[in-house]
Amino acid sequence: MAQERIVLYENNEIRYLLEQKPVKNLNLRIHKDCMVYVSANPDVPAEKVDDFVVRKGVYIRSAQRKFREMVQHTPQPKQYVSGETFYLLGRGVRLKVEKNMRDTIFSDGIYLHLCVKDTEDFASYLLCSRTAILRV
């Protein structure tokens, strides 16, 4: 059973979930969503856990800042337009969208050729490229 707790660190709140379970140490985890989790033995008083979280305040704030920065640098979804770079077997290849009689996709090592019936129809690229890449 976890309980949400709040401590003050440098005039700012640190919210964390305390889970009491049979562990030897106080365990601090900061997830990608910046949520702080602490697990402690049920014999450890909650005030001692609060003090532990305050002592780790610098580390907690630093980790949360890094996770927030990582979110800003997440790759943007592909647009499936000529010139975009895709990685195929660890090697970067440029996408070349071409008009063709049937929907196919293949690579010559430099380009990833996406052949579609209608080059203006984004949905057909997406469907064709996802299924074809899975077959490669």
CORFEN-V433069 format. One record per pair of residues at least 12 apart in sequence whose ideal C-beta (glycine too) atoms are under 7 Angstrom apart, sorted by sequence separation. I is the first residue (numbers start at 1). GAP is how many residues later the second one is. D is the distance in whole Angstrom. If there is no record, write none. Layout:
BEGIN
i->(I I)
gap->(GAP GAP)
d->(D D)
END
This chain:
BEGIN
i->(26 27 83 103 116 4 5 82 103 26 82 93 103 114 2 3 38 80 82 96 98 100 114 2 23 81 96 98 100 2 23 93 94 95 96 97 98 99 100 19 21 23 26 93 94 96 22 88 93 95 97 16 17 18 19 20 99 15 16 20 103 14 16 18 20 97 26 105 36 88 105 103 26 86 105 18 28 97 104 105 30 34 18 30 34 30 34 32 16 14 5 80 7 14 5 9 80 7 14 80 7 10 9 80)
gap->(12 12 12 12 12 13 13 13 13 14 14 14 14 14 15 15 15 15 15 15 15 15 15 16 16 16 16 16 16 17 17 17 17 17 17 17 17 17 17 18 18 18 18 18 18 18 19 19 19 19 19 20 20 20 20 20 20 21 21 21 21 22 22 22 22 22 23 23 24 24 24 25 26 26 27 28 28 28 28 28 30 30 31 33 33 34 34 35 37 39 41 42 43 43 45 45 45 46 46 46 47 47 48 49)
d->(6 4 7 7 6 6 5 6 5 5 5 6 6 7 5 5 6 7 5 5 6 3 6 6 5 7 7 7 7 4 7 6 5 5 5 5 5 7 7 7 6 6 7 6 7 7 6 6 5 6 7 4 5 5 5 6 5 7 7 7 6 6 5 7 4 6 6 6 6 6 6 4 5 5 4 7 6 7 7 7 6 4 6 4 5 6 7 5 6 6 7 6 5 6 7 5 4 5 6 6 5 7 4 7)
END
